Amino acid sequence: MNGDVFNSIAINVNGSTYYTPYPVTRSGSNWTLTDNAIQTALSDGVYQVVAVLDTNSGSYTDSNTNELTIDTIAPSVNVGADVDKNAQFTKTATVTESGSGVASYLWSKVSSPGTITFGTDSNYSTTISANTQGTYVIRLTATDNASNAGTDDLH
């Protein structure tokens, strides 16, 4: 079946069957369903999935039950109280993600009169320092494994 073109794919999720007429090409043991019909029909959560594939070589039913995670909610990000300092300081944010888990963090400068330096810009906790006195807006973005992003700004 490797390299077969799938003529249709039927996904059984919690007893309901969803069909997609779009051809899907398999690569190795992986395939991806990009149709949003399942996601729009289900609420956030983890579902048991069985796939039935109709290929140009015949039908194939997956003998494994797999999990499908629907996660449409962005992480909640809180960087805490604003800071008025003319020195390096450490900021630790609180990030809550109840769906697929946090994939990445990114601290960034939104606006400022100078340069911002982060100790580690890819962690929820970092040191922050500026080279010029003034008003800065700094943002933490947390992105979950389903690519939902949540942000909070520090002034």
N, C-alpha and C positions, 0 to 999 in steps of 0.2 A: 504494500500500500504506500510505501514511501514514494513521494513524487506524484501520487494520484491527485487528480482534480476532484474535489468534492462537489457533487451536483446539488446536494442539499444536506442540511444538518438539522437534526431534531434534538433538542435538549429537554430532558425531563427534569424539572425542578419541583421538588415537594409534591409530586403527583400531577403537575400541570405540564403539558408538552408545548414547547415553542418551536416553530419552524422558521428557517430562513432559506429563501430560494437562491441566495447569493453563492456563487462558486467560492470555495475556500481551498487554498493550496496548502498542503501539509509540508512542514519542514522537519525531518527527523521524527521524533515522537511528540512534537509540539504543534498545536494548532491554536488559532485565536479567532474568537467570535467577536466581530466588531459591531454587530447589529445591537442597537440599544433597546430592542423590544423587551428583552428580559429585564433589563435594569429599570425601565419605566413601569413595568408591571409589578415589580417587587419593592417592598420597603427595605431599608437598610437592615442588614443582618447576614448570617451565614446560612447557606442552603446546601442540601445534598443534591448532586447532579449526576445524571447518567447520560452519555452521549450516544446517539445512533447516527452513523454516517452513511450516506448513499454515494458511492464513488463509481467511477467508470469501470471498476473491477468487481463491483457488487456491494452489498451492505456489510457494515461492521458495527457491532454493538460493543461498547467499552465494557469490559468485565469488572472494572473498578467503579466504585462510587467516589466521586470527587467532591470537593467543596468549592462553592462559589460565594465570594464575599461581595456584597453590594454595600458601597460606602460612598455616600454623596455629601457627607457633612464634613466641613473643614475643621481642623484642629482649633481649639480655643487657646489664644495666646494672650498672656498678661505679663508685660515687662515691669510692672510695678509703678511706683511713684516716679514722677519726673525728678530730674537731678539738676542742681545748680552748683557746679563745682568747677574749679579751675585747676584740677589735678586728675591724675589717673584714678579710676574707680572700677569696682567690679559690679557687674549687673547679672543677676540670676533671674531668669523668667520662669513662669509656670506655664506649661503646655499640657493641655488635656486632650486626648484623642481616644475616643471610645470605639472606633471602627477598625480600620486596617493597620493602625500603628503609624508612628511618625517615621518618615523616611529621611527627612533632612531638615536642618535649621540653617538660616542665613541671616546674619546681621548685616545691615547696609546703611549707608548714609543717604538720607532723602534730600536734605538741604543743609548747608552750613557755609560759614565764611572761610573755612579752612579744611584741613585734612583730618580725617578720623582714622585712628589705628585701633584695630581690634586684636586682642590677644589670640582668640580663636573665633573666627567669624562663622564657623559651622557647628557651634554648640549652643545650647540654651543658656549657658553661663559663660561670660567672657569679661576680660578687662577692656576698658574703653578709655582712650585718651585723645585729646585734640591738640593741634599745634597752634591754634589761634583762639583767643577769647571771643565769645559771641554766642549767638543762639543757634543750636543744632537740632535737627530732627533726625532721629536714628530709628530704624525699623528692624524688628525681628519677624521673619517669615518662617512659619513651620509648615512643611508640606507632608501630607500623609502618603501611604503606599498606593492610594487610589488617585493621587495627583490633586487632591483638594488642598488649597492653601489658606491659612489663616495668618493674620498680621496684627501687630500692635506697635504703636509708635511711642518713642521716648522723646520728650522735649527738654 
